[in-house]
Amino acid sequence: MRSIGAYVPKKVLTNEDLEKMVDTSDEWITKRTGIKTRHIASEEENTSDLGLEAAKLALKRAGLEAEDIDLLICATISPDYFCMPSTACMIAKKLGIANVPAMDISAACSGFIYALSTAKAYIESGMAKTVLIVGAEKLSAIVDWSDRTTCILFGDGAGAAVVAATDKKEEAIIDTNISADGKFYDYLITPGCGTERPCSEEVLKERACFIKMKGNETFKVAVKTLTNDVKELLEKNGISSEHITYFVPHQANYRILSAVANALGLNEKQCVITVDKYGNTSSASIPMAINEIFEEGKLKKGDLLLLDAFGGGFTWGSAILPFSPTTP
């Protein structure tokens, strides 16, 4: 990973603001999720606009121009358009990239790790040398703001990274693991407006085009799956928890993050937590969290990152990689 960048919209939605919208309270939200604020995009901002800003920053920090990119991958569940064009194509257009593959990945909150794993495979196969990966979400557009069980959780934002080929083993991505199990598909779902239930007056009346979640069931599967997945990846590569500089999990819920970190034997200094400031930004949360410690001056060249995510599908993934910026 040669660089990192992120972008969040200017508008901040606090728990106190939500108290005026639905039957909830700051105390209830904080206790159950750890979230205090989240950022909300304006009507004029599309998902691709958020991704564009993060991508521009990642390119600048890598010392690259748009024409240096030979593959663009965008992970999102809130695309600009329902079916086509892809949000990756829209980001490429706005960056001025042409005649280069651009594609979306739909893996919900695991999307950024899926994109990272895909970039790794393209580079190692020789099919690409410099890949721009983006996680971008305008979840405020697919959240039912009358549903207090979900609207408190999500925010908007984007993160991006440049992943490039290297001859130095110490700079390369060590390993990634991605997986899925569709039997849990209805635990976290947008049930309407696809081919299962095409858009209709009934679907819209039921607000079935918005995110629906079985919170308790998702929590239980997430903690177990995330913990086991990371343990397997660490054991496979002969790496122990104390060798990890920063554990950067998907920022879904503080209770999930805390449970997984404790199970892995990771201390507070190793854990990167941003869910309190940004809420759950799905595929954008991991790169946004990495960018946070980079801008705080904490992330240094050679630091070992452990990434971990779980999302609707269910999908999940983990990755171990050193931060290897173009400049120190």
Backbone hydrogen bonds, N-H to C=O, Kabsch-Sander energy under -0.5 kcal/mol:
donor,donor_aa,acceptor,acceptor_aa,energy
2,R,162,V,-3.1
3,S,162,V,-0.9
5,G,160,A,-2.2
7,Y,158,A,-2.5
11,K,40,I,-0.6
13,L,38,R,-3.5
14,T,12,V,-0.6
15,N,36,K,-1.4
18,L,14,T,-1.7
19,E,15,N,-1.6
20,K,16,E,-0.6
20,K,17,D,-1.1
21,M,18,L,-1.3
22,V,18,L,-2.6
24,T,22,V,-1.6
29,I,25,S,-2.5
30,T,26,D,-2.7
31,K,27,E,-2.3
32,R,28,W,-1.8
33,T,29,I,-2.3
34,G,29,I,-0.9
34,G,30,T,-1.1
35,I,29,I,-0.6
36,K,276,D,-2.1
37,T,276,D,-2.3
38,R,13,L,-1.4
40,I,11,K,-2.1
45,E,42,S,-1.1
46,N,44,E,-0.6
50,L,46,N,-1.6
51,G,47,T,-2.5
52,L,48,S,-2.4
53,E,49,D,-1.7
54,A,50,L,-1.7
55,A,51,G,-2.6
56,K,52,L,-2.6
57,L,53,E,-1.6
58,A,54,A,-2.2
59,L,55,A,-2.6
60,K,56,K,-2.2
61,R,57,L,-2.4
62,A,58,A,-1.4
63,G,59,L,-0.6
63,G,60,K,-1.1
64,L,59,L,-2.6
68,D,65,E,-2.0
69,I,66,A,-1.6
70,D,130,T,-2.6
71,L,130,T,-0.7
72,L,101,P,-2.2
73,I,132,L,-2.5
74,C,103,M,-2.5
75,A,134,V,-3.5
76,T,74,C,-0.6
76,T,105,I,-1.8
90,M,86,S,-1.5
91,I,87,T,-2.5
92,A,88,A,-2.6
93,K,89,C,-2.4
94,K,90,M,-2.2
95,L,91,I,-1.8
96,G,92,A,-1.2
96,G,93,K,-0.6
97,I,92,A,-3.0
98,A,96,G,-0.5
103,M,72,L,-2.1
105,I,74,C,-2.4
107,A,105,I,-0.8
110,S,107,A,-1.8
111,G,108,A,-2.0
113,I,110,S,-0.5
114,Y,110,S,-2.2
115,A,111,G,-2.5
116,L,112,F,-2.5
117,S,113,I,-2.6
118,T,114,Y,-2.1
119,A,115,A,-2.6
120,K,116,L,-2.4
121,A,117,S,-2.0
122,Y,118,T,-2.4
123,I,119,A,-2.5
124,E,120,K,-2.7
125,S,121,A,-1.7
126,G,122,Y,-0.6
126,G,123,I,-1.0
127,M,122,Y,-1.7
128,A,122,Y,-1.3
131,V,163,V,-3.3
132,L,71,L,-2.5
133,I,131,V,-0.6
133,I,161,A,-2.7
134,V,73,I,-2.7
135,G,159,G,-3.1
136,A,75,A,-1.9
136,A,134,V,-0.5
137,E,157,G,-2.5
139,L,155,G,-0.6
141,A,138,K,-1.6
142,I,139,L,-1.5
145,W,143,V,-0.9
147,D,144,D,-2.0
148,R,146,S,-0.8
150,T,147,D,-1.2
151,C,147,D,-2.7
153,L,150,T,-1.8
154,F,150,T,-0.8
155,G,280,N,-2.0
156,D,39,H,-3.2
157,G,137,E,-2.2
158,A,7,Y,-2.3
159,G,135,G,-2.6
160,A,5,G,-2.8
161,A,133,I,-2.5
162,V,3,S,-1.0
163,V,131,V,-3.0
163,V,161,A,-0.5
165,A,129,K,-2.5
169,K,167,D,-0.7
171,E,168,K,-1.7
172,A,168,K,-0.7
172,A,169,K,-1.0
174,I,320,I,-1.4
175,D,320,I,-1.7
177,N,318,S,-2.8
179,S,316,W,-2.7
181,D,314,F,-2.6
184,F,181,D,-1.2
185,Y,182,G,-1.8
187,Y,184,F,-2.2
188,L,184,F,-0.5
188,L,185,Y,-0.6
189,I,212,K,-2.6
192,G,208,A,-3.3
193,C,197,R,-2.7
194,G,197,R,-0.6
204,L,200,S,-2.4
205,K,201,E,-2.4
206,E,202,E,-2.2
207,R,204,L,-0.9
208,A,203,V,-2.4
210,F,207,R,-1.2
211,I,142,I,-2.4
212,K,189,I,-3.0
214,K,187,Y,-3.2
215,G,213,M,-1.0
218,T,214,K,-2.3
219,F,215,G,-2.4
220,K,216,N,-1.9
221,V,217,E,-1.8
222,A,218,T,-2.7
223,V,219,F,-2.2
224,K,220,K,-1.5
225,T,221,V,-2.6
226,L,222,A,-2.8
227,T,223,V,-1.9
228,N,224,K,-2.2
229,D,225,T,-2.5
230,V,226,L,-2.0
231,K,227,T,-2.2
232,E,228,N,-2.2
233,L,229,D,-1.9
234,L,230,V,-2.8
235,E,231,K,-2.5
236,K,232,E,-2.5
237,N,233,L,-1.5
238,G,235,E,-1.0
239,I,234,L,-2.6
243,H,240,S,-1.7
244,I,241,S,-1.5
245,T,304,L,-1.5
246,Y,304,L,-2.1
247,F,270,Q,-3.5
248,V,246,Y,-0.7
248,V,306,L,-3.1
250,H,308,D,-2.6
252,A,250,H,-1.6
254,Y,33,T,-3.1
257,L,253,N,-2.2
258,S,254,Y,-2.8
259,A,255,R,-2.1
260,V,256,I,-2.4
261,A,257,L,-2.5
262,N,258,S,-2.3
263,A,259,A,-1.9
264,L,260,V,-1.6
265,G,261,A,-0.5
265,G,262,N,-0.9
266,L,261,A,-2.5
270,Q,267,N,-0.9
271,C,267,N,-1.0
272,V,247,F,-2.5
273,I,271,C,-0.7
277,K,274,T,-1.4
278,Y,274,T,-2.0
279,G,275,V,-1.9
280,N,153,L,-3.2
281,T,279,G,-0.7
284,A,281,T,-2.3
285,S,282,S,-1.8
288,M,284,A,-2.1
289,A,285,S,-2.0
290,I,286,I,-2.4
291,N,287,P,-2.4
292,E,288,M,-1.6
293,I,289,A,-1.6
294,F,290,I,-1.8
295,E,291,N,-2.8
296,E,292,E,-1.4
297,G,294,F,-1.4
298,K,293,I,-2.2
299,L,293,I,-1.6
300,K,298,K,-0.5
302,G,323,F,-3.2
303,D,300,K,-2.1
305,L,303,D,-0.6
305,L,321,L,-3.2
306,L,246,Y,-2.5
307,L,305,L,-0.5
307,L,319,A,-2.8
308,D,248,V,-1.3
309,A,317,G,-2.6
311,G,315,T,-2.9
314,F,311,G,-0.7
315,T,311,G,-2.7
316,W,179,S,-2.4
317,G,309,A,-2.1
318,S,177,N,-2.5
319,A,307,L,-1.9
320,I,175,D,-2.6
321,L,305,L,-2.1
323,F,303,D,-2.5
324,S,1,M,-1.6
324,S,322,P,-0.7
326,T,2,R,-1.4
